[in-house]
Amino acid sequence: AAGVIQSPRHLIKEKRETATLKCYPIPRHDTVYWYQQGPGQDPQFLISFYEKMQSDKGSIPDRFSAQQFSDYHSELNMSSLELGDSALYFCASSFGGLNTEAFFGQGTRLTVV
Amino acid sequence: KQEVTQIPAALSVPEGENLVLNCSFTDSAIYNLQWFRQDPGKGLTSLLLIQSSQREQTSGRLNASLDKSSGRSTLYIAASQPGDSATYLCAVNSNTGNQFYFGTGTSLTVIP
């Protein structure tokens, strides 16, 4: 069965550079969530989208932005990268918003040097 | 804000033992609760989803229960195997927003 696809799987950037992470949800899923997981930490919610509209916002820095496109894929744009942005970034998708099972991708490991 | 706590933080058991992982949450206004498994440096694999109206869900050797009024969920693993070694996370989907609140995780080691 198709799963949530994230690209790239690994990314190395220098401080102050920009990064774009992509998420392709399971076909027919209309909800996307982004999470950040630092080393030894539990996942922290960044932002979510339902039917291409932002539906909830968590601890996402102003340097980050995200959107969900007409084909339901989502992109997380990160600018002015800092060392502390190094983390595993997860995308999850679900169908129908709040009350359904979420499936997570394998994550993008971002390292800022 | 929803706070989710998992106890214990780490657990080591010999192969074949039955074990229970605990998850507690502060706000009972939830849509559902989901248990995940995470291997080191890997993604999150969904194990079980319990809707707020349900009391338990079972999948193979896994059984998850939910007591919404007391803010508790347990994940029961029967006849543990070394391949069960991983970190187990519970996540609560509150009905005050569209996000999952994760617990701190339980790191499980099953010793052959």
Interface residues (C-beta under 8 A of the other chain):
Chain A: T31 Y33 Y35 D42 P43 Q44 F45 S48 Y50 S55 D56 G58 L88 F90 A92 G97 L98 N99 T100 E101 A102 F103 F104 G105 Q106 G107 R109
Chain B: Y31 N32 Q34 F36 G41 K42 G43 L44 T45 S46 L49 Q51 L89 A91 N93 N95 G97 N98 Q99 F100 Y101 F102 G103 T104 G105
